[in-house]
Amino acid sequence: MAAAQPEHPFGDTIVVSFVIDGPGEQNELIASTFIDEITALTRDEFAVVFPEERRYLGDWTVGSIEQAIGAAFESPEVDVVVALGGIASYLLAIREEHPRVSIAPFAIDIEWQQLPFEGPGSGEENLNYLISLPDASRGVRKFHEITPFEHLVLVNYRPYHEAFPLNTQLLQLGQAMGFEMTLVQADSSAADVLTRLPENADAVYVLPLLFAWSESEVRALAEGFKERGLPSFSYIGRDEVELGFLAGLGRKVSFTRLARRVALNFQRVLLGDRPQDLPVDFSQREQLTINMATARAIGIFPDWAIMTEAELINERRSETGRMVTLRSAVTEALEANLSYRANRFEVAAGAETVGQARANLLPQMDASLQGVVIDKERAENQFSTQAERTLTGSLRLSQVLYSDEAWAGYTSEQRLQARRELARETLRLDIILEAASAYLNVLRALTLENIQKNNLQLTRSNLELARTRRAIGQSGPGEVYRWESQIATNRKDVVDATAQRNVAEIQLNRVMNKPAEEPFSAEPTDVFDPQLLVNDPRMQPYIDNKWAFRLLRDFLVEEALAESPELQQYDELIAAQRRRQSAARRSFFIPTLAAQGRLDYKLAEGGVGSSSDEISFELPGAGALSFEEPEELQWNVGVSLTLPLYEGGRRFAEVGEASATLRQLELERAQVAEQVEQRTRSALHLFGADYAAIGFSEAAADAARANLELVTDAYSRGTVSIIELLDAQNAALVADLVAANARFDYLLSYMDVQRAVADFDLFTTAEERAAFFDRLDAFFDAAEEEAGQ
């Protein structure tokens, strides 16, 4: 026969009184959080109220807080007293008598504060407290691992120190570890604390301040430590690390979780459980957090073991100001990529080659100067008309009136230049793909690195669970060792993931022609970014079913064949070769027609046979020369028509070579067309599979995470083994990795599709996008018409 449910000793309305340490910015947040959680859990069964007039506020002194607790107890309508603060929780817990149900959720340590304890509860009538704050000694040890110090300063808020001074265990820790420890009591000013720091201090451990100080004052204290080059460690943890402290061991403060536990205990008391029997353990899971901006500022660089264990904030240098997006990565690559810049000069050189070919069709002019010396006997001969020494100037002009070979060369070079420009377009598309892929691979590596870091944090949480299970006798030391071994494995995985991220960043920097390890921040790209053409709502009907997707492939193949610069290059090569072939055939019957003219002028003569009335002068080693009047100016003009009759079969060979090369190019073009189609269809098939894989993999990841939560809860209650939890964690890790890879595989395959069709929508205007959909709609209409016939 079941035992009757005991009735609670309260009236119809339960009155809760809050006792608060003193004025503070977070008082209202903490109080409202506790009210919300208690009300949400009890409102269907009990009427619980929190009167404002029964909220008692101390002034951060022991006497005022004890007075506030006494006032709450003395109020006849108060049923439950809840201490919202570290000092109030301590003073409430150590009272000899508790005439009302008393809940102290901010206790620190049973031994240090000498709290009553009869496991698993307090054993003190009407008292339930919760050990919810982290172990300070473990934080000191972790701090010493990060930066071995010789003189540690402990900064403690004066009211906290007056209420519960540092325990001898913490003070003795310094002696055992071989460093000096000094206490500095803080009031309400960061400047005051900074002026009282010992000169030989080389590290600072800050006990709770955020609950009493304003956020701006805590930030000022952290900044002061940084300016002095002092590494600082926060007892509170992540919240103060985000404000500028170097490191901390506590997770981000969550009053909601603690308030929910208080609400559960509160409900159990209302249902008849005794407060003194409720468990006091509420250990917060630890997570080392390091502010890398602070670490860089003070020159502290933790080792790999610490880095892989910790959650790093401000890991990327913000002062570089270099934010890279998908578009900017592609734009920078096109502007600075060495291959693309070198190719620009190749195209420029090609343009000059066209100019050289064109020069053969334009007038040619040259000038010459000829000096002739003949023997004296010939000059003295009565029939000779030439002086012994003669200097003659000549000017020659020629113009090809028609040369099929020259025109073929010029036309071919124009085609080859068009081909060079198309090759540059091919290179541009390749660089866009390379830059986009490198950028997405950086994002992938960052995502996978974060997944591995989160998995490491999860393993640490499970290690804390194992320690708790061991402490309450649910397991032996073997489970703790097993999780410690798993942490070592996960650290290696994080190091590997970090290395892959570094490699991906170096690759992107190379593509953009940046220093290999120049830091930058990559802006995440949404898989379903509406700027991507594939995410345009007008595209969805074409990829949602098998028939439409097949027609989409046919359409994009047509687009690729029409726009492919590789095929267009072959078109230019084929056109150039056809012109060469026609020139080779015409060389049998089309002559070359040219005109030329020449002007010769005798500038000077000397020696035997020269005129006597000339102006003469001596040249060393050449004898006398004289200038005469231009009586012997000679010129000629002519037209030539040239047709080779026989060249040993060279022209027949040229025709054969041109024809064979033309056929080769035509076949190669057909092969490239097949490759373009294959590339387009293959990329689309992979894209379609990756598109579907996103949903499947994310569903699998959601299920794996839900299973992990269930198994973790069961493990914490001792109903499943460590093997089952390890399996669930590994399954969740693999599912998360698969889901992340699926998203980036989808984006990368989409980039491959765009490269295949030679059109990246990063540079597509709204008008061009509209024209694309017009062509697509027309193609589908024609296909439906054909299918209906």
GIDALIN-V945411 format. One record per backbone hydrogen bond with DSSP energy under -0.5 kcal/mol. CO is the residue of the C=O (numbers start at 1). NH is the residue of the N-H. Records with the same first field share a line. If there is no record, write none. Layout:
CO: NH + NH
This chain:
12: 47
13: 15
14: 16 + 49
15: 79 + 80
17: 82
18: 56
19: 84
20: 58
21: 60
24: 27
26: 30
27: 31
28: 32
29: 33
30: 34
31: 35
32: 36
33: 37
34: 38
35: 39
36: 40
37: 41
38: 42
39: 43
42: 45 + 46
46: 48
47: 14
49: 16
51: 54
52: 55
54: 18 + 56
56: 20
61: 65
62: 66
63: 67
64: 68
65: 69
66: 70
67: 71
68: 72
69: 73
70: 74
71: 75
74: 76
75: 78
79: 101
80: 17
81: 103
82: 19 + 84
83: 85 + 105
84: 21
85: 89
86: 90
87: 91
88: 92
89: 93
90: 94
92: 95
101: 81
102: 128
103: 83 + 105
104: 107 + 130
107: 132 + 133
109: 113
110: 114 + 115
118: 121
120: 280
121: 118
123: 125
124: 127
126: 102 + 128
128: 104
130: 107 + 132
131: 282
134: 136
135: 139
136: 140
137: 141
138: 142
139: 143
140: 144
141: 145
142: 146
143: 147
150: 180
151: 202 + 203
152: 154 + 182
153: 155 + 205
154: 156 + 184
155: 207
156: 186
157: 160 + 161
158: 162
159: 163
160: 164
167: 170 + 171
168: 172
169: 173
170: 174
171: 175
172: 176
173: 177
174: 178 + 179
180: 152
182: 154
184: 156
186: 158
189: 193
190: 194
191: 195
192: 196
193: 196
194: 197
198: 201
202: 231
203: 153
204: 206 + 233
205: 155 + 207
206: 235
208: 157
209: 212 + 213
214: 218
215: 219
216: 220
217: 221
218: 222
219: 223
220: 224
221: 225
222: 226
223: 227
224: 228
225: 230
226: 229
229: 231
231: 204
232: 246 + 247
233: 206
234: 249
237: 240 + 241
238: 242
239: 243
240: 245
241: 244
246: 291
247: 234
248: 289
249: 287
250: 238
254: 258
255: 259
256: 260
257: 261
258: 262
259: 263
260: 264
261: 265
262: 266
263: 267
264: 268
265: 269
266: 270
267: 271
268: 273
269: 272
274: 277 + 278
275: 278
276: 123
280: 131
285: 251
288: 311
289: 248
290: 292 + 313
291: 295
292: 296
293: 297
294: 298
295: 299 + 300
299: 301
303: 307
304: 308
305: 309
306: 310
310: 312
311: 290
313: 292
316: 318
317: 320
318: 321
321: 323
322: 324 + 521
323: 325
324: 523
325: 329
326: 330
327: 331
328: 332
329: 333
330: 334
331: 335
332: 336
333: 337
337: 341
338: 342
339: 343
340: 344
341: 345
342: 345 + 346
343: 347
344: 348
345: 349
346: 350
347: 351
348: 352
349: 353
350: 354
351: 355
352: 356
353: 357
354: 358
355: 359
356: 360
357: 360
358: 361
359: 362
364: 398
366: 396
368: 394
370: 392
372: 390
375: 379
376: 380
377: 381
378: 381
381: 384
388: 374
389: 606
390: 372
391: 603 + 604
392: 370
393: 601
394: 368
395: 599
396: 366
397: 597
398: 364
399: 401 + 595
402: 593
403: 407
404: 408
405: 409
406: 410
407: 411
408: 412
409: 413
410: 414
411: 415
412: 416
413: 417
414: 418
415: 419
416: 420
417: 421
418: 422
419: 423
420: 424
421: 425
422: 426
423: 427
424: 428
425: 429
426: 430
427: 431
428: 432
429: 433
430: 434
431: 435
432: 436
433: 437
434: 438
435: 439
436: 440
437: 441
438: 442
439: 443
440: 444
441: 445
442: 446
443: 447
444: 448
445: 449
446: 450
447: 451
448: 452
449: 453
450: 454
451: 455
452: 456
453: 457
454: 458
455: 459
456: 460
457: 461
458: 462
459: 463
460: 464
461: 465
462: 466
463: 467
464: 468
465: 469
466: 470
467: 471
468: 472
469: 474 + 475
470: 473
476: 479 + 480
477: 481
478: 482
479: 483
480: 484
481: 485
482: 486
483: 487
484: 488
485: 489
486: 490
487: 491
488: 492
489: 493
490: 494
491: 495
492: 496
493: 497
494: 498
495: 499
496: 500
497: 501
498: 502
499: 503
500: 504
501: 505
502: 506
503: 507
504: 508
505: 509
506: 510
507: 511
508: 512
509: 514
510: 513
515: 518
521: 324 + 523
524: 526
526: 529
529: 532
532: 535
533: 536
536: 539 + 540
537: 540 + 541
539: 542
540: 543 + 544
545: 549
546: 550
547: 551
548: 552
549: 553
550: 554
551: 555
552: 556
553: 557
554: 558
555: 559
556: 560
557: 561
558: 562
559: 563
560: 564
564: 568
565: 569
566: 570
567: 571
568: 572
569: 573
570: 574
571: 575
572: 576
573: 577
574: 578
575: 579
576: 580
577: 581
578: 582
579: 583
580: 584
581: 585
582: 586
583: 587
585: 588
586: 589 + 590
589: 591
591: 593
592: 642
593: 401 + 402
594: 640
595: 399
596: 638
597: 397
598: 636
599: 395
600: 634
601: 393 + 603
604: 391
605: 626
606: 389
607: 610
608: 388
614: 616
615: 627
617: 625
619: 622 + 623
623: 619
625: 617
626: 605
627: 615
629: 631
634: 600
636: 598
638: 596
640: 594
642: 592
647: 650
649: 653
650: 654
651: 655
652: 656
653: 657
654: 658
655: 659
656: 660
657: 661
658: 662
659: 663
660: 664
661: 665
662: 666
663: 667
664: 668
665: 669
666: 670
667: 671
668: 672
669: 673
670: 674
671: 675
672: 676
673: 677
674: 678
675: 679
676: 680
677: 681
678: 682
679: 683
680: 684
681: 685
682: 686
683: 687
684: 688
685: 689
686: 690
687: 691
688: 692
689: 693
690: 694
691: 695
692: 696
693: 697
694: 698
695: 699
696: 700
697: 701
698: 702
699: 703
700: 704
701: 705
702: 706
703: 707
704: 708
705: 709
706: 710
707: 711
708: 712
709: 713
710: 714
711: 715
712: 716
713: 717
714: 719 + 720
715: 718
721: 725
722: 726
723: 727
724: 728
725: 729
726: 730
727: 731
728: 732
729: 733
730: 734
731: 735
732: 736
733: 737
734: 738
735: 739
736: 740
737: 741
738: 742
739: 743
740: 744
741: 745
742: 746
743: 747
744: 748
745: 749
746: 750
747: 751
748: 752
749: 753
750: 754
751: 755
752: 756
753: 757
754: 759
755: 758
759: 761
760: 763
761: 764
765: 769
766: 770
767: 771
768: 772
769: 773
770: 774
771: 775
772: 776
773: 777
774: 778
775: 779
776: 780
777: 781
778: 782
779: 783
780: 784
781: 785
782: 786
783: 787
784: 788
785: 789
786: 789
